[in-house]
Amino acid sequence: MLVNIYQSKTPISVFTLPVFIAMVCSPILFLDAPTESYPISWQNNLWTIIDQSTLLNFVLSTAIIAVSAHQLNNVYNRNSFYSKATFLPGLIYVLCIFSMGIIHFTPEILGHLFVIIGLGQLLKLRRQDPAKAIIFSSSVMFGLAAVLTPLHIGLIILPWLALSIFRPFVWREWFMVLIGMILPIIYYLSFEYLSLNKLEFLKIPDNSHLNGLTDDFFNWISLGIFGLIVIGSLFKYLQISRTEINRFKLQSQVVFHLLWLSIAAFVLAWIFYNTYYLYAAIPLGIFIATSILHSRSTQVMNIILLLWLIISTSNLFF
């Protein structure tokens, strides 16, 4: 049913996706959000303030995730990952972050929006067209994401990787990456110094009081199903890529680079802060959606997505 509704861009898919996101975020209204610990104190303070208002937490989470999901759909459709316009990538993006636990407002959720916009800019690169403006704007977006989630500073290399994939070396374009990434960080540090009269850097907290990632049965089941879906989808996507045009293959390389950079940040955040950087949901939304759209059995895909949603929901309560 989910695949049938969102595999095409129809009025139903456009208007029901925000409703589905609101339903996914609804546990915020009656469940306690998990304890979070962030690298910088202002992030902890912001999260504490918003967490005190359940309604504000719900509204912000729903609005930001809905905008991010629609932006991901736009990026997917503009770059012809599939022959027809679809809203499935946005749905898969939401399911990916939901499968890791309750969706609530975090600095990272806002960072997702900047990364999606930055990715959309990178995929506009062409071999012959001027690229400095595109590279600068995408680097600014990744810089803003790095301010919100400092462990994701590795995103600075993604524009350079994209340039090496799409275009010959032009030193001005590569230098634009540095300018675009540094500007948001400089503005942020300047504001922080003027406000606090000091500069605060990453701190490794004592996480002995926090819960682990996989401390119960349903966590393992949810992660297991998620892992099988990811592995199967990536395998299917590689098969699809072999028969597609060269432009599709180049775009796929950029998305793959975003995936491994996101996984690296996830591991660091999990080990040192016991929180989860789920930027991988962005590239996985593209890969899993493409694999589903090229599947021969829509009924099987519906069953898999429904099972995934049921297990993820059960994980919240048990």
C-alpha positions as CSV (number, residue, x, y, z in Angstrom):
1,M,0.0,0.0,0.0
2,L,2.8,2.5,0.9
3,V,4.6,1.8,-2.3
4,N,1.4,2.2,-4.4
5,I,0.6,5.6,-2.8
6,Y,4.1,7.1,-3.1
7,Q,5.7,5.5,-6.2
8,S,4.1,8.3,-8.3
9,K,3.8,12.0,-7.7
10,T,0.1,12.4,-7.3
11,P,-2.1,14.8,-5.2
12,I,-2.6,12.0,-2.7
13,S,1.2,11.4,-2.2
14,V,1.8,15.2,-1.9
15,F,-0.8,15.8,0.8
16,T,-0.5,12.5,2.7
17,L,3.3,12.5,3.2
18,P,3.1,15.3,5.8
19,V,0.3,13.5,7.5
20,F,2.3,10.3,7.6
21,I,5.3,12.2,9.0
22,A,3.0,13.7,11.7
23,M,1.8,10.2,12.6
24,V,5.4,9.0,12.9
25,C,6.3,12.0,15.1
26,S,3.2,11.6,17.3
27,P,5.0,9.4,19.9
28,I,6.7,12.7,21.0
29,L,3.3,13.7,22.5
30,F,3.1,10.7,24.9
31,L,6.5,9.1,25.2
32,D,9.6,10.6,26.9
33,A,12.4,11.5,24.4
34,P,15.6,9.5,25.0
35,T,18.5,11.2,26.8
36,E,20.8,13.0,24.4
37,S,24.3,14.3,24.8
38,Y,25.8,16.7,22.2
39,P,29.4,17.8,21.5
40,I,28.7,21.5,22.4
41,S,26.8,22.8,25.4
42,W,24.5,25.2,23.4
43,Q,23.1,22.2,21.6
44,N,22.3,20.5,24.9
45,N,20.7,23.7,26.2
46,L,18.6,24.1,23.0
47,W,17.5,20.5,23.2
48,T,16.6,20.9,26.9
49,I,14.5,24.0,26.2
50,I,12.6,22.5,23.3
51,D,12.1,19.2,25.1
52,Q,10.3,21.0,27.9
53,S,7.5,21.8,25.5
54,T,6.1,18.6,24.0
55,L,3.9,20.5,21.5
56,L,6.8,22.7,20.3
57,N,9.0,19.5,19.9
58,F,6.3,17.8,17.9
59,V,5.6,20.8,15.6
60,L,9.3,21.5,14.9
61,S,10.1,17.9,14.3
62,T,7.2,17.4,12.0
63,A,7.8,20.6,10.0
64,I,11.5,20.1,9.5
65,I,11.3,16.5,8.6
66,A,8.4,17.2,6.2
67,V,10.4,19.9,4.4
68,S,13.5,17.7,4.3
69,A,11.5,14.8,2.8
70,H,10.0,17.0,0.1
71,Q,13.4,18.5,-0.7
72,L,14.8,15.0,-1.1
73,N,12.0,14.1,-3.4
74,N,12.8,17.2,-5.5
75,V,16.5,16.3,-5.7
76,Y,15.6,12.8,-6.7
77,N,13.1,13.8,-9.4
78,R,15.2,16.7,-10.9
79,N,18.2,14.4,-11.4
80,S,16.2,11.6,-13.1
81,F,17.1,8.7,-10.7
82,Y,13.9,7.2,-12.0
83,S,12.0,7.7,-15.2
84,K,8.9,9.1,-13.5
85,A,8.4,11.6,-10.7
86,T,8.0,9.9,-7.3
87,F,7.6,10.7,-3.6
88,L,9.0,7.3,-2.5
89,P,12.5,8.7,-1.5
90,G,10.9,11.0,1.1
91,L,8.9,8.2,2.6
92,I,12.0,5.9,2.8
93,Y,14.0,8.8,4.4
94,V,11.4,9.1,7.1
95,L,11.3,5.3,7.7
96,C,15.1,5.2,8.0
97,I,15.3,7.8,10.8
98,F,12.1,6.4,12.5
99,S,13.7,2.9,12.6
100,M,16.4,4.2,14.9
101,G,13.9,5.2,17.6
102,I,11.6,8.0,18.5
103,I,11.8,11.0,16.1
104,H,12.2,14.2,18.1
105,F,13.8,17.6,17.5
106,T,17.6,17.6,17.5
107,P,20.2,19.9,15.8
108,E,20.9,17.1,13.5
109,I,17.4,17.0,12.1
110,L,17.8,20.6,11.0
111,G,21.3,19.7,9.6
112,H,19.6,17.1,7.3
113,L,17.8,19.8,5.4
114,F,21.1,21.7,4.7
115,V,22.8,18.5,3.5
116,I,19.9,17.6,1.2
117,I,20.0,21.1,-0.3
118,G,23.8,20.9,-0.6
119,L,23.5,17.5,-2.3
120,G,21.0,18.9,-4.8
121,Q,23.5,21.6,-5.7
122,L,26.3,19.1,-6.3
123,L,24.2,17.1,-8.6
124,K,23.7,20.2,-10.8
125,L,27.4,20.0,-11.8
126,R,28.1,19.6,-15.5
127,R,31.4,19.1,-17.3
128,Q,31.2,22.2,-19.4
129,D,29.1,24.6,-17.4
130,P,30.6,27.1,-14.9
131,A,30.7,25.5,-11.4
132,K,32.0,28.1,-8.9
133,A,28.5,29.4,-7.8
134,I,27.2,25.8,-7.5
135,I,30.2,24.7,-5.5
136,F,30.1,27.7,-3.2
137,S,26.4,27.4,-2.4
138,S,26.7,23.6,-1.7
139,S,29.8,24.1,0.5
140,V,27.9,26.7,2.5
141,M,25.1,24.2,3.1
142,F,27.6,21.6,4.3
143,G,29.3,24.2,6.5
144,L,26.0,24.9,8.2
145,A,25.4,21.2,8.7
146,A,28.9,20.9,10.3
147,V,28.1,23.8,12.7
148,L,25.0,21.8,13.8
149,T,26.8,18.5,13.9
150,P,30.5,19.1,14.3
151,L,31.5,15.4,13.9
152,H,30.2,15.7,10.4
153,I,33.1,18.0,9.4
154,G,34.1,15.3,7.0
155,L,31.5,16.6,4.6
156,I,34.0,19.2,3.6
157,I,35.5,16.6,1.2
158,L,32.2,15.8,-0.5
159,P,32.3,18.8,-2.9
160,W,35.9,18.0,-3.8
161,L,34.9,14.4,-4.5
162,A,32.0,15.6,-6.7
163,L,34.3,17.9,-8.6
164,S,36.7,15.1,-9.3
165,I,33.8,13.0,-10.6
166,F,32.1,15.5,-12.8
167,R,34.8,18.0,-13.9
168,P,38.5,18.4,-14.7
169,F,40.6,20.1,-12.0
170,V,40.2,23.9,-11.8
171,W,41.9,25.3,-8.7
172,R,39.4,28.2,-8.3
173,E,36.5,25.7,-8.0
174,W,38.4,23.7,-5.4
175,F,39.3,26.8,-3.5
176,M,35.6,27.8,-3.4
177,V,34.9,24.7,-1.3
178,L,37.1,26.0,1.5
179,I,35.6,29.5,1.3
180,G,32.0,28.1,1.4
181,M,32.7,25.7,4.3
182,I,34.7,28.1,6.4
183,L,32.3,31.1,6.2
184,P,29.5,29.5,8.3
185,I,32.0,28.3,10.8
186,I,33.6,31.7,11.1
187,Y,30.3,33.4,11.6
188,Y,29.3,30.8,14.2
189,L,32.5,31.1,16.1
190,S,32.3,34.9,16.0
191,F,28.8,34.9,17.4
192,E,29.7,32.4,20.1
193,Y,32.7,34.4,21.2
194,L,30.6,37.7,21.3
195,S,27.9,35.9,23.2
196,L,29.9,33.8,25.7
197,N,33.3,35.6,25.6
198,K,34.9,32.3,24.9
199,L,35.2,29.6,22.2
200,E,33.9,26.2,23.0
201,F,35.2,23.1,21.3
202,L,34.1,19.4,21.3
203,K,34.0,17.7,24.7
204,I,33.9,14.0,25.4
205,P,31.2,13.5,28.0
206,D,30.7,10.8,30.5
207,N,28.0,8.6,28.9
208,S,27.9,5.9,31.6
209,H,24.3,7.0,32.5
210,L,23.0,6.7,28.9
211,N,21.3,3.8,27.3
212,G,23.1,1.7,24.7
213,L,22.1,1.4,21.1
214,T,21.1,-2.3,21.2
215,D,20.1,-3.2,24.7
216,D,16.9,-5.1,24.1
217,F,15.3,-7.7,21.8
218,F,13.3,-5.3,19.7
219,N,16.3,-3.1,19.0
220,W,18.1,-6.1,17.6
221,I,15.1,-7.1,15.5
222,S,14.6,-3.6,14.2
223,L,18.3,-3.1,13.3
224,G,18.4,-6.6,11.7
225,I,15.5,-5.9,9.4
226,F,16.9,-2.4,8.6
227,G,20.3,-3.9,7.8
228,L,18.8,-6.6,5.5
229,I,16.8,-3.9,3.6
230,V,19.9,-1.8,3.2
231,I,22.2,-4.6,2.0
232,G,19.6,-5.9,-0.4
233,S,18.8,-2.4,-1.7
234,L,22.5,-1.6,-2.3
235,F,23.0,-4.9,-4.1
236,K,19.9,-4.2,-6.3
237,Y,21.0,-0.6,-6.9
238,L,24.5,-1.7,-8.2
239,Q,22.7,-4.1,-10.6
240,I,20.5,-1.2,-11.8
241,S,23.4,1.1,-12.2
242,R,25.2,-1.2,-14.7
243,T,22.4,-0.6,-17.3
244,E,21.9,3.1,-16.7
245,I,23.5,6.0,-18.6
246,N,26.8,7.5,-17.6
247,R,25.2,10.5,-15.9
248,F,23.3,8.2,-13.5
249,K,26.5,6.4,-12.6
250,L,28.3,9.7,-11.8
251,Q,25.5,10.9,-9.7
252,S,25.4,7.6,-7.9
253,Q,29.1,7.9,-7.0
254,V,28.4,11.2,-5.2
255,V,25.6,9.7,-3.2
256,F,27.8,6.7,-2.3
257,H,30.4,9.1,-1.0
258,L,27.8,10.8,1.1
259,L,26.8,7.4,2.5
260,W,30.2,6.4,3.8
261,L,30.9,9.8,5.2
262,S,27.6,9.6,7.0
263,I,28.4,6.2,8.4
264,A,31.8,7.4,9.7
265,A,30.0,10.3,11.5
266,F,27.4,7.8,12.9
267,V,30.2,5.6,14.4
268,L,32.0,8.6,16.0
269,A,28.7,10.0,17.5
270,W,27.7,6.5,18.8
271,I,31.1,5.8,20.4
272,F,31.8,9.2,22.0
273,Y,28.3,10.7,22.6
274,N,25.9,7.8,22.5
275,T,23.8,9.7,20.0
276,Y,23.0,8.8,16.4
277,Y,23.9,11.0,13.4
278,L,21.4,9.7,10.9
279,Y,22.6,11.5,7.8
280,A,22.9,8.1,6.1
281,A,19.1,8.2,5.8
282,I,19.5,10.7,3.0
283,P,21.5,8.6,0.6
284,L,19.7,5.5,1.7
285,G,16.4,7.2,0.8
286,I,17.7,7.4,-2.8
287,F,19.2,3.9,-2.9
288,I,16.3,2.0,-1.3
289,A,13.6,4.0,-3.2
290,T,15.3,3.3,-6.6
291,S,15.6,-0.4,-5.8
292,I,11.9,-0.6,-4.8
293,L,10.8,1.3,-7.9
294,H,12.7,-1.2,-10.1
295,S,11.3,-4.2,-8.3
296,R,9.1,-6.6,-10.2
297,S,6.8,-7.3,-7.2
298,T,5.1,-4.2,-5.7
299,Q,3.2,-6.5,-3.3
300,V,6.4,-7.9,-1.8
301,M,7.9,-4.4,-1.4
302,N,4.7,-3.3,0.4
303,I,4.9,-6.2,2.8
304,I,8.6,-5.5,3.6
305,L,7.9,-1.8,4.2
306,L,4.9,-2.6,6.4
307,L,6.9,-5.1,8.4
308,W,9.7,-2.5,8.8
309,L,7.2,0.1,10.0
310,I,5.5,-2.3,12.5
311,I,8.8,-3.5,14.0
312,S,10.1,0.1,14.3
313,T,6.9,1.1,16.0
314,S,7.0,-1.9,18.4
315,N,10.6,-0.9,19.3
316,L,9.3,2.4,20.8
317,F,7.0,0.6,23.2
318,F,8.9,-2.5,24.1
